[in-house]
Amino acid sequence: MREVFIMARNNNNLVVSEARAVLYKFKMESAKEDEVNLKDSYNGNLTAREDGAVERNMAKKMVKA
């Protein structure tokens, strides 16, 4: 009998489609608190430190809730 391994795929799809707007607003609020200037479009000009600060702030708030 042949074994088949199925690898998990992380495709970052939202389960609730309405959550996209809420997460976007949450990201912008977190960026404002960290004084990071996020734009609505591409933010390739951010340093890893700035981007990481926004994501850390978001994660802390989600864990706290």
C-alpha positions, 0 to 999 in steps of 0.5 A: 500500500502506497502512503500519500502525504498531504502537506498543509497549505497556508493560503491566507484566505479569510473565512469570513469575507466581511473581515477584510475591511475590519482587518484593514481598519485595524491595521491602519489604526495600529500603524497610526499608534506606532506612528508608521505612515501606511498608504492604501497602496504598496508600502515597499518603502517601509523598513522591516522594523516599521512593518514589524512594529505594526504587526506586533501591535496587532498581535498584542491586541488580538491576544489581549482580547 
